[in-house]
Amino acid sequence: MQSNNPAGGAKLPKTLFGYEVVDRIGEGAASTIYAVTEPKTHQLFALKHVVRKAEKDIRYVDQVENEFNVSKLFRHPGLRRSIELKVSRRAVFGAVTEAALVMEYVHGLPINEHRPEGVPSIIDTFVQTGRALEALHHLRLVHCDLKPNNILRDNEGRVKVIDFGQTCPFGTEKPRVQGTPDYISPEQVKLEPVSFKTDVYNFGATLYWALTGKNMPTLFTLKKGENSLLADALIQSPAELNPRCPATLSNLVMECVRTNPAKRPVDMRDVSLRLQIAEHALRRRTAGATSDGGGGGGGGLTRQPEGAGAREPR
């Protein structure tokens, strides 16, 4: 690996595993994501680079390998696909010292950095996210870590779900708690088998944030000794926090985040269908208000500024 030192920044590798490095576009706990090009075709990719600095870092290498094995199967446009995985070892059969996952490059921002503005734009974003998760579930896989950071949206409003390091087959019982505290489901905290309804919960918690700008309490974020108080009825609904949120949409969110998986919507197909119904109802209401002289109501998508950076989180 060769390096250069761009003005005002840390050293940037010149090449990584045969790819030419263009820019650093994101960082995680143990990874750095670069924009890279393939020297022969000049095609642009994203490359997630993990360096094993300590013995415990092997879990990050395992996550990258898992993401490759899962996402190389994808064909749905809403799921980011991996292209190839490259690793370096101390010896031919030695331990992995670093790994690089080459992925589709996505021209967009995570919604935690650029939250969709207005209920119509939020619904459109999550309809697309729901369809992507439907495709993932069709493969009998559970994402297990849906959150705002893992939903990218480009200037045209197109959505891509990313980061499949924790993705696993339906029914998996994980040996340790994995997920993001503000979006994690109760069954993930309890180390119970994950299911498609686990993603329904993560999806609902993420949509809750998008509609309210706040994170809802989860079994993980409650203070010690308060676990028994995680009662669905005690959580403020999106409609209570955001008067612009239609009751039907608010009710759907609260169904998605029910503590008992059996009381959540049947699957992501059901959730997506109900979101689309809410979308059509909102459009009709907006159109009616316009025809009555009530103004446009902002029914269209909110676009990101032209030239917005294409940073990708880990």
Secondary structure as UniProt FT lines:
FT   STRAND          3..4
FT   TURN            7..8
FT   STRAND          12..13
FT   STRAND          15..16
FT   TURN            17..18
FT   STRAND          19..27
FT   STRAND          31..37
FT   TURN            39..41
FT   STRAND          44..51
FT   HELIX           55..57
FT   HELIX           58..71
FT   TURN            72..73
FT   TURN            77..78
FT   STRAND          82..89
FT   TURN            92..93
FT   STRAND          96..104
FT   STRAND          109..110
FT   TURN            111..113
FT   HELIX           119..138
FT   TURN            139..140
FT   STRAND          141..142
FT   HELIX           148..150
FT   STRAND          151..153
FT   TURN            155..156
FT   STRAND          159..161
FT   TURN            165..166
FT   STRAND          168..169
FT   TURN            170..171
FT   TURN            181..183
FT   HELIX           186..189
FT   TURN            190..191
FT   HELIX           196..212
FT   TURN            219..221
FT   TURN            224..225
FT   HELIX           227..229
FT   HELIX           232..234
FT   HELIX           238..241
FT   TURN            243..244
FT   HELIX           247..256
FT   HELIX           261..263
FT   HELIX           268..291
FT   TURN            292..293
FT   TURN            297..298
FT   TURN            306..307
//
